[in-house]
Amino acid sequence: MKPAVFLAGAALIFAVLLGAAFIWDCGRALQSAFDRVEDVDREVKINEERVMNAIPGLGVKSTELDNVVKWYRETKSPEERHRAYDAVLARVADAKPEAADPTDPIRRRAADEYAGAQNRRLIALRHYQEKVASYNEVARGVSGRIGIKLTGLPASL
């Protein structure tokens, strides 16, 4: 075998392997960014559930509130869940929960849990929004577009 043919074949094999590695990395990078979004969304959901669990202790009761809590529990996508959560908070505010009586430790504790869970959820939501922006940035790039075709992940969140 002539050295020129051997070198040409080796260069072709190297180019194919390099291209395959690039394509593999495109899918891996996009999937990694998506996984980070899902991880942070789980944290958001945990804190939303803490808020939902604290609502009964506030002494708030209404059929509208029950309906939006039911909607929240039935949601599938994070975006819809966030809208339902905002609707729940609006209904709680409309129902004007009784102020935490300092002499009633159960109501005071429920109000503290409610406020604390809301604050933790807001912090987690900021992290979620940062990760979504990071995912969208990765997805807009050349490697992201290749990764979208490879993995079937959404083009943006």
C-alpha positions as CSV (number, residue, x, y, z in Angstrom):
1,M,0.0,0.0,0.0
2,K,1.3,3.4,-0.9
3,P,1.9,5.8,1.9
4,A,-0.2,8.5,0.3
5,V,-3.3,6.2,0.2
6,F,-2.7,5.1,3.7
7,L,-2.4,8.7,5.0
8,A,-5.6,9.7,3.0
9,G,-7.5,6.8,4.6
10,A,-6.3,7.6,8.1
11,A,-7.2,11.3,7.6
12,L,-10.7,10.3,6.4
13,I,-11.2,7.9,9.4
14,F,-9.9,10.7,11.8
15,A,-12.4,13.2,10.2
16,V,-15.3,10.8,10.6
17,L,-14.4,10.1,14.2
18,L,-14.0,13.8,15.0
19,G,-17.4,14.6,13.4
20,A,-19.1,11.8,15.4
21,A,-17.5,13.1,18.6
22,F,-18.7,16.6,17.9
23,I,-22.2,15.4,17.2
24,W,-22.2,13.3,20.3
25,D,-21.1,16.3,22.4
26,C,-23.8,18.5,20.9
27,G,-26.5,16.2,22.2
28,R,-24.8,15.7,25.5
29,A,-24.4,19.5,26.1
30,L,-28.0,20.2,25.4
31,Q,-29.3,17.3,27.5
32,S,-27.1,18.4,30.4
33,A,-28.6,22.0,30.2
34,F,-32.1,20.5,30.1
35,D,-31.3,18.2,33.1
36,R,-30.2,21.3,35.1
37,V,-33.5,23.0,34.3
38,E,-35.4,20.0,35.5
39,D,-33.4,19.7,38.7
40,V,-34.1,23.3,39.6
41,D,-37.8,23.0,38.6
42,R,-38.0,20.1,41.1
43,E,-36.8,22.5,43.8
44,V,-39.4,25.1,42.7
45,K,-42.1,22.4,42.9
46,I,-41.0,21.3,46.4
47,N,-41.4,24.8,47.7
48,E,-44.7,25.3,45.9
49,E,-46.0,22.1,47.6
50,R,-44.9,23.6,51.0
51,V,-47.0,26.7,50.2
52,M,-50.0,24.5,49.3
53,N,-49.6,22.5,52.5
54,A,-49.5,25.7,54.6
55,I,-52.7,27.1,53.1
56,P,-55.2,25.1,55.2
57,G,-53.5,26.4,58.4
58,L,-54.2,30.0,57.4
59,G,-57.9,29.5,57.9
60,V,-58.7,30.4,54.2
61,K,-61.7,28.6,52.7
62,S,-63.4,29.3,49.4
63,T,-64.6,27.2,46.4
64,E,-62.5,29.4,44.1
65,L,-59.4,28.6,46.0
66,D,-60.3,24.9,46.0
67,N,-60.7,25.0,42.3
68,V,-57.4,26.7,41.6
69,V,-55.6,24.3,44.0
70,K,-57.1,21.4,42.1
71,W,-56.0,23.0,38.8
72,Y,-52.5,23.4,40.3
73,R,-52.4,19.7,41.3
74,E,-53.5,18.6,37.8
75,T,-51.0,20.6,35.7
76,K,-48.4,18.8,33.7
77,S,-46.0,21.4,32.3
78,P,-43.9,23.7,34.5
79,E,-45.2,26.8,32.7
80,E,-48.8,25.9,33.4
81,R,-48.0,24.9,37.0
82,H,-46.4,28.3,37.6
83,R,-49.5,30.1,36.2
84,A,-51.7,27.9,38.5
85,Y,-49.5,28.7,41.5
86,D,-49.8,32.4,40.8
87,A,-53.6,32.0,40.7
88,V,-53.6,30.2,44.0
89,L,-51.6,33.0,45.6
90,A,-54.1,35.5,44.2
91,R,-57.0,33.6,45.6
92,V,-55.4,33.3,49.0
93,A,-54.8,37.1,48.9
94,D,-58.4,37.7,47.8
95,A,-59.7,35.5,50.7
96,K,-57.8,37.8,53.1
97,P,-56.5,35.2,55.5
98,E,-56.8,36.1,59.2
99,A,-53.8,37.8,60.6
100,A,-51.6,35.4,62.7
101,D,-52.7,36.0,66.3
102,P,-49.5,36.1,68.4
103,T,-51.3,34.2,71.1
104,D,-52.4,31.4,68.8
105,P,-49.2,29.4,68.1
106,I,-50.8,27.1,65.5
107,R,-52.0,30.0,63.3
108,R,-48.7,31.9,63.8
109,R,-46.7,28.8,62.8
110,A,-48.9,28.3,59.7
111,A,-48.4,31.9,58.6
112,D,-44.7,31.6,59.2
113,E,-44.5,28.4,57.1
114,Y,-46.6,30.0,54.4
115,A,-44.4,33.1,54.2
116,G,-41.1,31.1,54.4
117,A,-42.2,28.7,51.7
118,Q,-43.1,31.6,49.4
119,N,-39.7,33.2,49.9
120,R,-37.9,29.9,49.3
121,R,-40.0,29.4,46.1
122,L,-39.1,32.9,44.9
123,I,-35.4,32.1,45.3
124,A,-35.8,28.7,43.6
125,L,-37.7,30.4,40.8
126,R,-34.8,32.9,40.2
127,H,-32.5,29.9,39.8
128,Y,-35.0,28.2,37.5
129,Q,-35.2,31.3,35.3
130,E,-31.4,31.5,35.1
131,K,-31.2,27.8,34.1
132,V,-33.9,28.3,31.4
133,A,-32.0,31.3,30.0
134,S,-28.8,29.1,30.0
135,Y,-30.6,26.3,28.2
136,N,-32.1,28.7,25.6
137,E,-28.6,30.1,25.0
138,V,-27.2,26.6,24.4
139,A,-30.1,25.7,22.2
140,R,-29.6,28.8,20.0
141,G,-26.1,27.9,19.1
142,V,-24.9,25.7,16.3
143,S,-24.2,22.8,18.6
144,G,-27.6,23.3,20.2
145,R,-29.5,23.1,17.0
146,I,-27.7,19.9,16.2
147,G,-28.5,18.6,19.7
148,I,-32.2,19.5,19.2
149,K,-32.3,17.3,16.1
150,L,-30.5,14.5,17.9
151,T,-32.3,14.5,21.2
152,G,-35.8,15.8,20.3
153,L,-35.6,18.4,23.1
154,P,-37.5,21.7,22.7
155,A,-35.8,24.6,20.9
156,S,-36.6,26.9,23.8
157,L,-38.2,26.7,27.2
